[in-house]
Amino acid sequence: MQNNSLAASMKQGMRRLASGVCVLSTSLEGNQRFAMTVSSVTSVSDSPASLLVCINQAVSQQAHLSSLEASFAINVLSINHQDVSNLCAGRDPSKNRFDVGHWVEDVSGLPVLADALAVFICKTDKVMTYGTHKIVIGAISNVIINGAEVNPLLYANGSYGAFSPQ
């Protein structure tokens, strides 16, 4: 059993850790598309090129993403994508998460955000369960870089922000 005050303190501490905002997108069976906002994405290695993403087990599509056959894209959002993040973070299944933003299909048929700062095309390589989340390691097969400007959408303390270089 977890100490509730430790859990609450951990959550308060994590609110102070800024993270980049990404949208994971994939194609499910029957050409159905799915997208969800994720803020727990990090590189694992450049050899082999890989990243990890943490997905709450309560997300209905996490079983698909945990499949070793699953391909997915990690779309790195810019400061101009707050509306995309909000829609893809929503829990309302009646809203189409692809109604906002300029979505296209990559060569493999994955939905990708055409103007994302970067898009990592991945295939699930390993999956681990820890607590309430699945940790999915994706083997990167392709990276799409858009433009030279780096203006990521950041999230901290329940709000969005922007990177201001010194």
Helices and strands as residue ranges (DSSP letters): H 4-14, E 19-20, E 22-27, G 29-31, E 33-38, E 41-46, E 49-56, H 62-65, E 71-76, G 79-81, H 82-89, E 103-105, E 111-113, E 118-130, E 133-145, E 153-156, E 159-162
